[in-house]
């Protein structure tokens, strides 16, 4: 067994939020979770439930729609 397989794997949402310039603090407020727990979810330290995954997918969609609308204005 390769020991690197045991290391936590970051959520793809972590990169998306970083690329979009959306801070972890704002993600935590959206999820109504603490900053630390949200950070651990995005870093892969804590397991992400399907419900949280759905909420994050919804947030990404909202962020991208807002940016798209800002470009049109």
PyMOL Python script that loads the backbone (N, CA, C, O; Angstrom):
from pymol import cmd

cmd.read_pdbstr("""\
ATOM      1  N   UNK A   1       0.850  -1.181   0.000  1.00  0.00           N
ATOM      2  CA  UNK A   1       0.000   0.000   0.000  1.00  0.00           C
ATOM      3  C   UNK A   1       0.897   1.246   0.000  1.00  0.00           C
ATOM      4  O   UNK A   1       1.881   1.328   0.736  1.00  0.00           O
ATOM      5  N   UNK A   2       0.536   2.185  -0.825  1.00  0.00           N
ATOM      6  CA  UNK A   2       1.248   3.454  -0.899  1.00  0.00           C
ATOM      7  C   UNK A   2       0.689   4.392   0.175  1.00  0.00           C
ATOM      8  O   UNK A   2      -0.519   4.620   0.230  1.00  0.00           O
ATOM      9  N   UNK A   3       1.550   4.927   1.016  1.00  0.00           N
ATOM     10  CA  UNK A   3       1.089   5.776   2.118  1.00  0.00           C
ATOM     11  C   UNK A   3       0.428   7.063   1.637  1.00  0.00           C
ATOM     12  O   UNK A   3      -0.403   7.629   2.347  1.00  0.00           O
ATOM     13  N   UNK A   4       0.778   7.528   0.459  1.00  0.00           N
ATOM     14  CA  UNK A   4       0.157   8.758  -0.053  1.00  0.00           C
ATOM     15  C   UNK A   4      -1.337   8.564  -0.313  1.00  0.00           C
ATOM     16  O   UNK A   4      -2.084   9.541  -0.372  1.00  0.00           O
ATOM     17  N   UNK A   5      -1.776   7.324  -0.466  1.00  0.00           N
ATOM     18  CA  UNK A   5      -3.197   7.046  -0.649  1.00  0.00           C
ATOM     19  C   UNK A   5      -4.005   7.383   0.601  1.00  0.00           C
ATOM     20  O   UNK A   5      -5.208   7.632   0.524  1.00  0.00           O
ATOM     21  N   UNK A   6      -3.346   7.390   1.734  1.00  0.00           N
ATOM     22  CA  UNK A   6      -4.031   7.666   2.996  1.00  0.00           C
ATOM     23  C   UNK A   6      -4.183   9.158   3.284  1.00  0.00           C
ATOM     24  O   UNK A   6      -4.952   9.552   4.160  1.00  0.00           O
ATOM     25  N   UNK A   7      -3.455   9.974   2.552  1.00  0.00           N
ATOM     26  CA  UNK A   7      -3.537  11.420   2.773  1.00  0.00           C
ATOM     27  C   UNK A   7      -4.879  11.958   2.285  1.00  0.00           C
ATOM     28  O   UNK A   7      -5.441  11.453   1.314  1.00  0.00           O
ATOM     29  N   UNK A   8      -5.391  12.995   2.971  1.00  0.00           N
ATOM     30  CA  UNK A   8      -6.657  13.579   2.525  1.00  0.00           C
ATOM     31  C   UNK A   8      -6.515  14.214   1.138  1.00  0.00           C
ATOM     32  O   UNK A   8      -5.469  14.761   0.789  1.00  0.00           O
ATOM     33  N   UNK A   9      -7.565  14.129   0.384  1.00  0.00           N
ATOM     34  CA  UNK A   9      -7.572  14.714  -0.957  1.00  0.00           C
ATOM     35  C   UNK A   9      -8.508  15.920  -0.956  1.00  0.00           C
ATOM     36  O   UNK A   9      -9.675  15.804  -0.581  1.00  0.00           O
ATOM     37  N   UNK A  10      -7.997  17.075  -1.376  1.00  0.00           N
ATOM     38  CA  UNK A  10      -8.832  18.281  -1.369  1.00  0.00           C
ATOM     39  C   UNK A  10     -10.059  18.130  -2.264  1.00  0.00           C
ATOM     40  O   UNK A  10     -10.028  17.458  -3.295  1.00  0.00           O
ATOM     41  N   UNK A  11     -11.128  18.774  -1.836  1.00  0.00           N
ATOM     42  CA  UNK A  11     -12.346  18.806  -2.634  1.00  0.00           C
ATOM     43  C   UNK A  11     -12.100  19.651  -3.875  1.00  0.00           C
ATOM     44  O   UNK A  11     -11.366  20.636  -3.806  1.00  0.00           O
ATOM     45  N   UNK A  12     -12.694  19.292  -5.004  1.00  0.00           N
ATOM     46  CA  UNK A  12     -12.548  20.136  -6.200  1.00  0.00           C
ATOM     47  C   UNK A  12     -13.143  21.532  -5.984  1.00  0.00           C
ATOM     48  O   UNK A  12     -12.767  22.483  -6.669  1.00  0.00           O
ATOM     49  N   UNK A  13     -14.069  21.649  -5.033  1.00  0.00           N
ATOM     50  CA  UNK A  13     -14.665  22.957  -4.751  1.00  0.00           C
ATOM     51  C   UNK A  13     -13.634  23.929  -4.199  1.00  0.00           C
ATOM     52  O   UNK A  13     -13.764  25.138  -4.393  1.00  0.00           O
ATOM     53  N   UNK A  14     -12.617  23.427  -3.519  1.00  0.00           N
ATOM     54  CA  UNK A  14     -11.585  24.292  -2.961  1.00  0.00           C
ATOM     55  C   UNK A  14     -10.931  25.113  -4.073  1.00  0.00           C
ATOM     56  O   UNK A  14     -10.777  26.327  -3.937  1.00  0.00           O
ATOM     57  N   UNK A  15     -10.552  24.468  -5.155  1.00  0.00           N
ATOM     58  CA  UNK A  15      -9.927  25.153  -6.283  1.00  0.00           C
ATOM     59  C   UNK A  15     -10.917  26.091  -6.973  1.00  0.00           C
ATOM     60  O   UNK A  15     -10.559  27.200  -7.369  1.00  0.00           O
ATOM     61  N   UNK A  16     -12.144  25.644  -7.113  1.00  0.00           N
ATOM     62  CA  UNK A  16     -13.158  26.476  -7.774  1.00  0.00           C
ATOM     63  C   UNK A  16     -13.353  27.778  -7.006  1.00  0.00           C
ATOM     64  O   UNK A  16     -13.342  28.856  -7.600  1.00  0.00           O
ATOM     65  N   UNK A  17     -13.534  27.685  -5.685  1.00  0.00           N
ATOM     66  CA  UNK A  17     -13.744  28.893  -4.885  1.00  0.00           C
ATOM     67  C   UNK A  17     -12.516  29.794  -4.921  1.00  0.00           C
ATOM     68  O   UNK A  17     -12.643  31.018  -4.969  1.00  0.00           O
ATOM     69  N   UNK A  18     -11.345  29.203  -4.897  1.00  0.00           N
ATOM     70  CA  UNK A  18     -10.116  29.992  -4.966  1.00  0.00           C
ATOM     71  C   UNK A  18     -10.025  30.720  -6.308  1.00  0.00           C
ATOM     72  O   UNK A  18      -9.718  31.911  -6.353  1.00  0.00           O
ATOM     73  N   UNK A  19     -10.292  29.998  -7.397  1.00  0.00           N
ATOM     74  CA  UNK A  19     -10.239  30.595  -8.734  1.00  0.00           C
ATOM     75  C   UNK A  19     -11.281  31.697  -8.911  1.00  0.00           C
ATOM     76  O   UNK A  19     -11.046  32.674  -9.623  1.00  0.00           O
ATOM     77  N   UNK A  20     -12.429  31.533  -8.262  1.00  0.00           N
ATOM     78  CA  UNK A  20     -13.500  32.528  -8.363  1.00  0.00           C
ATOM     79  C   UNK A  20     -13.294  33.694  -7.398  1.00  0.00           C
ATOM     80  O   UNK A  20     -14.025  34.683  -7.449  1.00  0.00           O
ATOM     81  N   UNK A  21     -12.296  33.576  -6.520  1.00  0.00           N
ATOM     82  CA  UNK A  21     -12.044  34.640  -5.549  1.00  0.00           C
ATOM     83  C   UNK A  21     -13.071  34.680  -4.436  1.00  0.00           C
ATOM     84  O   UNK A  21     -13.336  35.737  -3.863  1.00  0.00           O
ATOM     85  N   UNK A  22     -13.648  33.529  -4.129  1.00  0.00           N
ATOM     86  CA  UNK A  22     -14.682  33.434  -3.107  1.00  0.00           C
ATOM     87  C   UNK A  22     -14.059  32.856  -1.843  1.00  0.00           C
ATOM     88  O   UNK A  22     -13.664  31.691  -1.846  1.00  0.00           O
ATOM     89  N   UNK A  23     -13.958  33.623  -0.768  1.00  0.00           N
ATOM     90  CA  UNK A  23     -13.234  33.171   0.422  1.00  0.00           C
ATOM     91  C   UNK A  23     -13.956  32.073   1.210  1.00  0.00           C
ATOM     92  O   UNK A  23     -15.178  31.933   1.146  1.00  0.00           O
ATOM     93  N   UNK A  24     -13.167  31.309   1.946  1.00  0.00           N
ATOM     94  CA  UNK A  24     -13.697  30.221   2.767  1.00  0.00           C
ATOM     95  C   UNK A  24     -14.699  30.762   3.782  1.00  0.00           C
ATOM     96  O   UNK A  24     -15.694  30.105   4.089  1.00  0.00           O
ATOM     97  N   UNK A  25     -14.436  31.955   4.301  1.00  0.00           N
ATOM     98  CA  UNK A  25     -15.346  32.563   5.276  1.00  0.00           C
ATOM     99  C   UNK A  25     -16.757  32.705   4.687  1.00  0.00           C
ATOM    100  O   UNK A  25     -17.748  32.437   5.367  1.00  0.00           O
ATOM    101  N   UNK A  26     -16.836  33.122   3.436  1.00  0.00           N
ATOM    102  CA  UNK A  26     -18.136  33.283   2.782  1.00  0.00           C
ATOM    103  C   UNK A  26     -18.803  31.929   2.551  1.00  0.00           C
ATOM    104  O   UNK A  26     -20.021  31.804   2.679  1.00  0.00           O
ATOM    105  N   UNK A  27     -18.011  30.923   2.213  1.00  0.00           N
ATOM    106  CA  UNK A  27     -18.554  29.569   2.035  1.00  0.00           C
ATOM    107  C   UNK A  27     -19.119  29.072   3.365  1.00  0.00           C
ATOM    108  O   UNK A  27     -20.203  28.490   3.412  1.00  0.00           O
ATOM    109  N   UNK A  28     -18.373  29.310   4.442  1.00  0.00           N
ATOM    110  CA  UNK A  28     -18.820  28.887   5.775  1.00  0.00           C
ATOM    111  C   UNK A  28     -20.131  29.570   6.151  1.00  0.00           C
ATOM    112  O   UNK A  28     -21.025  28.931   6.707  1.00  0.00           O
ATOM    113  N   UNK A  29     -20.249  30.845   5.857  1.00  0.00           N
ATOM    114  CA  UNK A  29     -21.483  31.561   6.171  1.00  0.00           C
ATOM    115  C   UNK A  29     -22.649  31.004   5.354  1.00  0.00           C
ATOM    116  O   UNK A  29     -23.761  30.878   5.865  1.00  0.00           O
ATOM    117  N   UNK A  30     -22.400  30.675   4.109  1.00  0.00           N
ATOM    118  CA  UNK A  30     -23.440  30.109   3.258  1.00  0.00           C
ATOM    119  C   UNK A  30     -23.915  28.755   3.797  1.00  0.00           C
ATOM    120  O   UNK A  30     -25.113  28.470   3.827  1.00  0.00           O
ATOM    121  N   UNK A  31     -22.956  27.930   4.221  1.00  0.00           N
ATOM    122  CA  UNK A  31     -23.296  26.603   4.736  1.00  0.00           C
ATOM    123  C   UNK A  31     -23.817  26.638   6.172  1.00  0.00           C
ATOM    124  O   UNK A  31     -24.419  25.678   6.654  1.00  0.00           O
ATOM    125  N   UNK A  32     -23.568  27.777   6.854  1.00  0.00           N
ATOM    126  CA  UNK A  32     -23.901  27.929   8.274  1.00  0.00           C
ATOM    127  C   UNK A  32     -23.080  26.950   9.128  1.00  0.00           C
ATOM    128  O   UNK A  32     -23.582  26.353  10.080  1.00  0.00           O
ATOM    129  N   UNK A  33     -21.810  26.809   8.754  1.00  0.00           N
ATOM    130  CA  UNK A  33     -20.838  26.001   9.486  1.00  0.00           C
ATOM    131  C   UNK A  33     -19.713  26.923   9.948  1.00  0.00           C
ATOM    132  O   UNK A  33     -19.566  28.045   9.462  1.00  0.00           O
ATOM    133  N   UNK A  34     -18.934  26.429  10.886  1.00  0.00           N
ATOM    134  CA  UNK A  34     -17.784  27.211  11.335  1.00  0.00           C
ATOM    135  C   UNK A  34     -16.743  27.281  10.213  1.00  0.00           C
ATOM    136  O   UNK A  34     -16.724  26.462   9.295  1.00  0.00           O
ATOM    137  N   UNK A  35     -15.885  28.290  10.329  1.00  0.00           N
ATOM    138  CA  UNK A  35     -14.811  28.466   9.360  1.00  0.00           C
ATOM    139  C   UNK A  35     -13.912  27.226   9.345  1.00  0.00           C
ATOM    140  O   UNK A  35     -13.565  26.710   8.283  1.00  0.00           O
ATOM    141  N   UNK A  36     -13.538  26.756  10.549  1.00  0.00           N
ATOM    142  CA  UNK A  36     -12.631  25.617  10.652  1.00  0.00           C
ATOM    143  C   UNK A  36     -13.187  24.357  10.022  1.00  0.00           C
ATOM    144  O   UNK A  36     -12.482  23.651   9.301  1.00  0.00           O
ATOM    145  N   UNK A  37     -14.456  24.074  10.295  1.00  0.00           N
ATOM    146  CA  UNK A  37     -15.078  22.872   9.740  1.00  0.00           C
ATOM    147  C   UNK A  37     -15.186  22.984   8.218  1.00  0.00           C
ATOM    148  O   UNK A  37     -14.932  22.017   7.500  1.00  0.00           O
ATOM    149  N   UNK A  38     -15.560  24.157   7.737  1.00  0.00           N
ATOM    150  CA  UNK A  38     -15.673  24.367   6.295  1.00  0.00           C
ATOM    151  C   UNK A  38     -14.316  24.210   5.623  1.00  0.00           C
ATOM    152  O   UNK A  38     -14.204  23.597   4.561  1.00  0.00           O
ATOM    153  N   UNK A  39     -13.298  24.764   6.246  1.00  0.00           N
ATOM    154  CA  UNK A  39     -11.941  24.628   5.717  1.00  0.00           C
ATOM    155  C   UNK A  39     -11.530  23.156   5.655  1.00  0.00           C
ATOM    156  O   UNK A  39     -10.931  22.714   4.674  1.00  0.00           O
ATOM    157  N   UNK A  40     -11.853  22.406   6.698  1.00  0.00           N
ATOM    158  CA  UNK A  40     -11.536  20.970   6.716  1.00  0.00           C
ATOM    159  C   UNK A  40     -12.306  20.209   5.643  1.00  0.00           C
ATOM    160  O   UNK A  40     -11.770  19.267   5.060  1.00  0.00           O
ATOM    161  N   UNK A  41     -13.540  20.592   5.372  1.00  0.00           N
ATOM    162  CA  UNK A  41     -14.312  19.962   4.298  1.00  0.00           C
ATOM    163  C   UNK A  41     -13.635  20.196   2.950  1.00  0.00           C
ATOM    164  O   UNK A  41     -13.476  19.272   2.152  1.00  0.00           O
ATOM    165  N   UNK A  42     -13.242  21.442   2.710  1.00  0.00           N
ATOM    166  CA  UNK A  42     -12.648  21.786   1.425  1.00  0.00           C
ATOM    167  C   UNK A  42     -11.249  21.191   1.255  1.00  0.00           C
ATOM    168  O   UNK A  42     -10.831  20.898   0.135  1.00  0.00           O
ATOM    169  N   UNK A  43     -10.531  21.013   2.355  1.00  0.00           N
ATOM    170  CA  UNK A  43      -9.184  20.434   2.304  1.00  0.00           C
ATOM    171  C   UNK A  43      -9.213  18.915   2.248  1.00  0.00           C
ATOM    172  O   UNK A  43      -8.198  18.288   1.947  1.00  0.00           O
ATOM    173  N   UNK A  44     -10.341  18.329   2.529  1.00  0.00           N
ATOM    174  CA  UNK A  44     -10.474  16.884   2.483  1.00  0.00           C
ATOM    175  C   UNK A  44     -10.231  16.195   3.805  1.00  0.00           C
ATOM    176  O   UNK A  44     -10.274  14.967   3.879  1.00  0.00           O
ATOM    177  N   UNK A  45      -9.974  16.967   4.859  1.00  0.00           N
ATOM    178  CA  UNK A  45      -9.740  16.379   6.171  1.00  0.00           C
ATOM    179  C   UNK A  45     -11.010  15.754   6.731  1.00  0.00           C
ATOM    180  O   UNK A  45     -10.954  14.700   7.363  1.00  0.00           O
ATOM    181  N   UNK A  46     -12.151  16.392   6.505  1.00  0.00           N
ATOM    182  CA  UNK A  46     -13.455  15.868   6.934  1.00  0.00           C
ATOM    183  C   UNK A  46     -14.202  15.358   5.703  1.00  0.00           C
ATOM    184  O   UNK A  46     -14.105  15.930   4.617  1.00  0.00           O
ATOM    185  N   UNK A  47     -14.934  14.293   5.891  1.00  0.00           N
ATOM    186  CA  UNK A  47     -15.717  13.730   4.789  1.00  0.00           C
ATOM    187  C   UNK A  47     -16.893  14.646   4.462  1.00  0.00           C
ATOM    188  O   UNK A  47     -17.532  15.203   5.354  1.00  0.00           O
ATOM    189  N   UNK A  48     -17.161  14.787   3.182  1.00  0.00           N
ATOM    190  CA  UNK A  48     -18.259  15.638   2.739  1.00  0.00           C
ATOM    191  C   UNK A  48     -19.496  14.785   2.490  1.00  0.00           C
ATOM    192  O   UNK A  48     -19.438  13.789   1.770  1.00  0.00           O
ATOM    193  N   UNK A  49     -20.616  15.181   3.089  1.00  0.00           N
ATOM    194  CA  UNK A  49     -21.868  14.460   2.887  1.00  0.00           C
ATOM    195  C   UNK A  49     -22.472  14.864   1.541  1.00  0.00           C
ATOM    196  O   UNK A  49     -22.138  15.922   1.009  1.00  0.00           O
ATOM    197  N   UNK A  50     -23.345  14.042   0.995  1.00  0.00           N
ATOM    198  CA  UNK A  50     -24.005  14.409  -0.260  1.00  0.00           C
ATOM    199  C   UNK A  50     -24.789  15.721  -0.151  1.00  0.00           C
ATOM    200  O   UNK A  50     -24.875  16.480  -1.116  1.00  0.00           O
ATOM    201  N   UNK A  51     -25.360  15.981   1.031  1.00  0.00           N
ATOM    202  CA  UNK A  51     -26.122  17.224   1.222  1.00  0.00           C
ATOM    203  C   UNK A  51     -25.210  18.442   1.107  1.00  0.00           C
ATOM    204  O   UNK A  51     -25.567  19.436   0.473  1.00  0.00           O
ATOM    205  N   UNK A  52     -24.041  18.361   1.719  1.00  0.00           N
ATOM    206  CA  UNK A  52     -23.086  19.477   1.644  1.00  0.00           C
ATOM    207  C   UNK A  52     -22.576  19.618   0.221  1.00  0.00           C
ATOM    208  O   UNK A  52     -22.426  20.735  -0.273  1.00  0.00           O
ATOM    209  N   UNK A  53     -22.312  18.520  -0.434  1.00  0.00           N
ATOM    210  CA  UNK A  53     -21.866  18.550  -1.828  1.00  0.00           C
ATOM    211  C   UNK A  53     -22.902  19.260  -2.702  1.00  0.00           C
ATOM    212  O   UNK A  53     -22.547  20.072  -3.557  1.00  0.00           O
ATOM    213  N   UNK A  54     -24.171  18.955  -2.486  1.00  0.00           N
ATOM    214  CA  UNK A  54     -25.247  19.597  -3.250  1.00  0.00           C
ATOM    215  C   UNK A  54     -25.281  21.102  -2.984  1.00  0.00           C
ATOM    216  O   UNK A  54     -25.449  21.896  -3.910  1.00  0.00           O
ATOM    217  N   UNK A  55     -25.123  21.490  -1.720  1.00  0.00           N
ATOM    218  CA  UNK A  55     -25.136  22.913  -1.377  1.00  0.00           C
ATOM    219  C   UNK A  55     -23.966  23.643  -2.019  1.00  0.00           C
ATOM    220  O   UNK A  55     -24.119  24.765  -2.500  1.00  0.00           O
ATOM    221  N   UNK A  56     -22.801  23.012  -2.029  1.00  0.00           N
ATOM    222  CA  UNK A  56     -21.635  23.648  -2.637  1.00  0.00           C
ATOM    223  C   UNK A  56     -21.791  23.759  -4.151  1.00  0.00           C
ATOM    224  O   UNK A  56     -21.396  24.764  -4.742  1.00  0.00           O
ATOM    225  N   UNK A  57     -22.357  22.749  -4.773  1.00  0.00           N
ATOM    226  CA  UNK A  57     -22.613  22.810  -6.218  1.00  0.00           C
ATOM    227  C   UNK A  57     -23.577  23.950  -6.529  1.00  0.00           C
ATOM    228  O   UNK A  57     -23.413  24.658  -7.523  1.00  0.00           O
ATOM    229  N   UNK A  58     -24.575  24.119  -5.679  1.00  0.00           N
ATOM    230  CA  UNK A  58     -25.541  25.209  -5.848  1.00  0.00           C
ATOM    231  C   UNK A  58     -24.846  26.565  -5.677  1.00  0.00           C
ATOM    232  O   UNK A  58     -25.120  27.502  -6.428  1.00  0.00           O
ATOM    233  N   UNK A  59     -23.958  26.667  -4.704  1.00  0.00           N
ATOM    234  CA  UNK A  59     -23.228  27.914  -4.473  1.00  0.00           C
ATOM    235  C   UNK A  59     -22.333  28.253  -5.656  1.00  0.00           C
ATOM    236  O   UNK A  59     -22.273  29.411  -6.068  1.00  0.00           O
ATOM    237  N   UNK A  60     -21.645  27.276  -6.203  1.00  0.00           N
ATOM    238  CA  UNK A  60     -20.794  27.509  -7.378  1.00  0.00           C
ATOM    239  C   UNK A  60     -21.640  28.031  -8.528  1.00  0.00           C
ATOM    240  O   UNK A  60     -21.241  28.960  -9.230  1.00  0.00           O
ATOM    241  N   UNK A  61     -22.793  27.439  -8.717  1.00  0.00           N
ATOM    242  CA  UNK A  61     -23.693  27.868  -9.795  1.00  0.00           C
ATOM    243  C   UNK A  61     -24.118  29.327  -9.584  1.00  0.00           C
ATOM    244  O   UNK A  61     -24.134  30.114 -10.530  1.00  0.00           O
ATOM    245  N   UNK A  62     -24.461  29.681  -8.341  1.00  0.00           N
ATOM    246  CA  UNK A  62     -24.876  31.047  -8.038  1.00  0.00           C
ATOM    247  C   UNK A  62     -23.742  32.045  -8.260  1.00  0.00           C
ATOM    248  O   UNK A  62     -23.959  33.132  -8.796  1.00  0.00           O
ATOM    249  N   UNK A  63     -22.535  31.670  -7.846  1.00  0.00           N
ATOM    250  CA  UNK A  63     -21.374  32.553  -8.025  1.00  0.00           C
ATOM    251  C   UNK A  63     -21.113  32.792  -9.507  1.00  0.00           C
ATOM    252  O   UNK A  63     -20.892  33.925  -9.933  1.00  0.00           O
ATOM    253  N   UNK A  64     -21.139  31.732 -10.274  1.00  0.00           N
ATOM    254  CA  UNK A  64     -20.872  31.859 -11.716  1.00  0.00           C
ATOM    255  C   UNK A  64     -21.959  32.644 -12.430  1.00  0.00           C
ATOM    256  O   UNK A  64     -21.666  33.413 -13.346  1.00  0.00           O
ATOM    257  N   UNK A  65     -23.214  32.461 -12.022  1.00  0.00           N
ATOM    258  CA  UNK A  65     -24.306  33.241 -12.613  1.00  0.00           C
ATOM    259  C   UNK A  65     -24.157  34.722 -12.269  1.00  0.00           C
ATOM    260  O   UNK A  65     -24.382  35.586 -13.117  1.00  0.00           O
ATOM    261  N   UNK A  66     -23.778  35.013 -11.021  1.00  0.00           N
ATOM    262  CA  UNK A  66     -23.593  36.403 -10.606  1.00  0.00           C
ATOM    263  C   UNK A  66     -22.447  37.053 -11.383  1.00  0.00           C
ATOM    264  O   UNK A  66     -22.557  38.206 -11.800  1.00  0.00           O
ATOM    265  N   UNK A  67     -21.364  36.331 -11.577  1.00  0.00           N
ATOM    266  CA  UNK A  67     -20.225  36.870 -12.340  1.00  0.00           C
ATOM    267  C   UNK A  67     -20.618  37.085 -13.791  1.00  0.00           C
ATOM    268  O   UNK A  67     -20.221  38.071 -14.412  1.00  0.00           O
ATOM    269  N   UNK A  68     -21.403  36.155 -14.328  1.00  0.00           N
ATOM    270  CA  UNK A  68     -21.869  36.280 -15.717  1.00  0.00           C
ATOM    271  C   UNK A  68     -22.751  37.519 -15.871  1.00  0.00           C
ATOM    272  O   UNK A  68     -22.632  38.253 -16.852  1.00  0.00           O
ATOM    273  N   UNK A  69     -23.636  37.749 -14.899  1.00  0.00           N
ATOM    274  CA  UNK A  69     -24.512  38.914 -14.935  1.00  0.00           C
ATOM    275  C   UNK A  69     -23.733  40.205 -14.736  1.00  0.00           C
ATOM    276  O   UNK A  69     -24.091  41.234 -15.310  1.00  0.00           O
ATOM    277  N   UNK A  70     -22.666  40.168 -13.927  1.00  0.00           N
ATOM    278  CA  UNK A  70     -21.840  41.362 -13.725  1.00  0.00           C
ATOM    279  C   UNK A  70     -21.124  41.748 -15.008  1.00  0.00           C
ATOM    280  O   UNK A  70     -20.955  42.934 -15.292  1.00  0.00           O
ATOM    281  N   UNK A  71     -20.704  40.766 -15.778  1.00  0.00           N
ATOM    282  CA  UNK A  71     -20.018  41.053 -17.039  1.00  0.00           C
ATOM    283  C   UNK A  71     -20.961  41.688 -18.053  1.00  0.00           C
ATOM    284  O   UNK A  71     -20.540  42.500 -18.876  1.00  0.00           O
ATOM    285  N   UNK A  72     -22.244  41.315 -17.992  1.00  0.00           N
ATOM    286  CA  UNK A  72     -23.226  41.863 -18.931  1.00  0.00           C
ATOM    287  C   UNK A  72     -23.540  43.319 -18.595  1.00  0.00           C
ATOM    288  O   UNK A  72     -23.872  44.103 -19.484  1.00  0.00           O
ATOM    289  N   UNK A  73     -23.438  43.680 -17.327  1.00  0.00           N
ATOM    290  CA  UNK A  73     -23.805  45.039 -16.903  1.00  0.00           C
ATOM    291  C   UNK A  73     -22.781  46.064 -17.284  1.00  0.00           C
ATOM    292  O   UNK A  73     -22.955  47.248 -16.993  1.00  0.00           O
TER     293      UNK A  73
END
""", "prot")
cmd.dss("prot")
cmd.show_as("cartoon", "prot")
cmd.util.cbc("prot")
cmd.orient("prot")
